[in-house]
Amino acid sequence: MRILVTGKNGQLGKSINKVVNTGNGKNNYQQDNEFIFVGREELDLSSESNISHYFDRSNKFDVIINCAAYTAVDKAEEECELANQVNHLAVKQLANIANEQKAKLVHVSTDYVFDGTGGKPYKETDKTNPINIYGETKLAGEQSLKEIMPTNAIIIRTSWVYSEFGNNFVSTMLRLGKERDELNVVSDQIGSPTYVTDLAGAILEIIKNKEFKEISQATQIYHYSNKGEISWYDFAKEIFKIAKVDCKVNPITTQQYPTPAKRPKNTLMNKAKIAKTFSVGISDWKESLDTCITTLKAQQ
Ligand SMILES: NC(=O)c1ccc[n+]([C@@H]2O[C@H](COP(=O)([O-])OP(=O)(O)OC[C@H]3O[C@@H](n4cnc5c(N)ncnc54)[C@H](OP(=O)(O)O)[C@@H]3O)[C@@H](O)[C@H]2O)c1
């Protein structure tokens, strides 16, 4: 299969690249597949003509994994047009292209399509109701994709993604923890973190799966994150514990930490569907955090 991966410089794009190019991944994934990784230099999703231009000049793909997204949640409140172009209109265009090429499309979405007031882990069929621009644009992307591709696509909603690559909650906490003696972290937003290597592994397992390879399977949404139900405050405390950083963490409320974009209160997701359909393992959040911090330390 020729597999296109967009967003090669982001957390997920880098992680998929690392998994398929190192260790066992080289044998497991590269044997029958050719992976093509592109960033905004090659495929700029902010421009319709650039997207067309890229695909007009490439050979056909069998699978497109869309890891690129406008992910600056607060900035999206101001840059709504750009966020909508990248998270919605570009996804719509990718879906049309995937149809033309008879390619499968794997698209990544977010827990922020929910308003966070559900009270129990969200299932894929639960009502969406985004409360910020980022969530609205991601939901619009999902809806267009489903409309254009009633078959042959999957949407994976994930949450609180962190990694050993670039800026994310874990790297930010580790940096601040070294600079300060104490930190205030929000304790009334609940969810599950997702170690990007686990997500990359899940996506790669799915595209190898017989179920996924079948032609004209109905398009489905799946939820994926690590196992656990925590707040950002719990997350910060565990980061410092594992990394042995001496920094006190004080719980604060969302009200005490105002941000331009509203955040949903509880976006815990039910992962039973993805686990059952594709036999994808769901790792415990603490174990995955430990792996990430060990990897970060080895890189230093
Ligand atoms: N991060 C999270 O906490 C989180 C939570 C829930 C869901 N998700 C979803 O998970 C997926 C992967 O997220 P991530 O954490 O890997 O995000 P990320 O690290 O922010 O990476 C996103 C990538 O998209 C690229 N991109 C942005 N605008 C683009 C454009 N106009 N044209 C081409 N590429 C563009 C960025 O390119 P540059 O590197 O050049 O800027 C970046 O490499 C996304 O769909 C995101 O919505 C993420």
The ligand as a MOL file (V3000), in Angstrom:
LIG
                    3D

  0  0  0     0  0            999 V3000
M  V30 BEGIN CTAB
M  V30 COUNTS 48 52 0 0 0
M  V30 BEGIN ATOM
M  V30 1 N -2.5350 17.8110 20.7830 0
M  V30 2 C -3.6240 17.4400 21.4530 0
M  V30 3 O -3.7000 17.5420 22.6810 0
M  V30 4 C -4.7920 16.8430 20.7210 0
M  V30 5 C -5.9600 16.5240 21.4520 0
M  V30 6 C -7.0440 15.9680 20.7690 0
M  V30 7 C -6.9730 15.7350 19.4100 0
M  V30 8 N -5.8360 16.0730 18.7330 0 CHG=1
M  V30 9 C -5.8030 15.8350 17.2840 0
M  V30 10 O -4.7710 14.8940 17.0230 0
M  V30 11 C -4.2020 15.1630 15.7410 0
M  V30 12 C -2.6930 15.2210 15.8670 0
M  V30 13 O -2.3720 16.2760 16.7520 0
M  V30 14 P -0.8800 16.6250 17.1790 0
M  V30 15 O -0.8640 16.7060 18.6560 0
M  V30 16 O 0.0640 15.7390 16.4620 0 CHG=-1
M  V30 17 O -0.8080 18.0980 16.6050 0
M  V30 18 P 0.4610 19.0200 16.3620 0
M  V30 19 O 1.6410 18.4940 17.0620 0
M  V30 20 O 0.0130 20.4100 16.6020 0
M  V30 21 O 0.7120 18.8180 14.8030 0
M  V30 22 C -0.1700 19.3070 13.8510 0
M  V30 23 C 0.5870 19.4130 12.5560 0
M  V30 24 O -0.3050 19.9870 11.6000 0
M  V30 25 C 0.4480 20.8360 10.8000 0
M  V30 26 N -0.3180 21.8970 10.1820 0
M  V30 27 C -0.9550 22.9390 10.7600 0
M  V30 28 N -1.4430 23.7490 9.8220 0
M  V30 29 C -1.1140 23.2000 8.6360 0
M  V30 30 C -1.3100 23.5790 7.2910 0
M  V30 31 N -1.9380 24.7200 6.9740 0
M  V30 32 N -0.8420 22.7890 6.3080 0
M  V30 33 C -0.1730 21.6580 6.5940 0
M  V30 34 N 0.0860 21.2530 7.8490 0
M  V30 35 C -0.3930 22.0230 8.8500 0
M  V30 36 C 1.4720 21.4760 11.7160 0
M  V30 37 O 2.5250 21.9210 10.9290 0
M  V30 38 P 3.7650 22.7920 11.5090 0
M  V30 39 O 4.5630 21.8110 12.3320 0
M  V30 40 O 4.4640 23.2270 10.2760 0
M  V30 41 O 3.1410 23.8770 12.3010 0
M  V30 42 C 1.8130 20.3280 12.6370 0
M  V30 43 O 2.9640 19.6460 12.2000 0
M  V30 44 C -4.8750 16.4360 15.2320 0
M  V30 45 O -5.9180 16.0850 14.3830 0
M  V30 46 C -5.4470 17.0750 16.4830 0
M  V30 47 O -6.5740 17.8520 16.1980 0
M  V30 48 C -4.7430 16.6050 19.3540 0
M  V30 END ATOM
M  V30 BEGIN BOND
M  V30 1 1 1 2
M  V30 2 2 2 3
M  V30 3 1 2 4
M  V30 4 1 4 5
M  V30 5 2 4 48
M  V30 6 2 5 6
M  V30 7 1 6 7
M  V30 8 2 7 8
M  V30 9 1 8 9
M  V30 10 1 8 48
M  V30 11 1 9 10
M  V30 12 1 9 46
M  V30 13 1 10 11
M  V30 14 1 11 12
M  V30 15 1 11 44
M  V30 16 1 12 13
M  V30 17 1 13 14
M  V30 18 2 14 15
M  V30 19 1 14 16
M  V30 20 1 14 17
M  V30 21 1 17 18
M  V30 22 2 18 19
M  V30 23 1 18 20
M  V30 24 1 18 21
M  V30 25 1 21 22
M  V30 26 1 22 23
M  V30 27 1 23 24
M  V30 28 1 23 42
M  V30 29 1 24 25
M  V30 30 1 25 26
M  V30 31 1 25 36
M  V30 32 1 26 27
M  V30 33 1 26 35
M  V30 34 2 27 28
M  V30 35 1 28 29
M  V30 36 1 29 30
M  V30 37 2 29 35
M  V30 38 1 30 31
M  V30 39 2 30 32
M  V30 40 1 32 33
M  V30 41 2 33 34
M  V30 42 1 34 35
M  V30 43 1 36 37
M  V30 44 1 36 42
M  V30 45 1 37 38
M  V30 46 2 38 39
M  V30 47 1 38 40
M  V30 48 1 38 41
M  V30 49 1 42 43
M  V30 50 1 44 45
M  V30 51 1 44 46
M  V30 52 1 46 47
M  V30 END BOND
M  V30 END CTAB
M  END
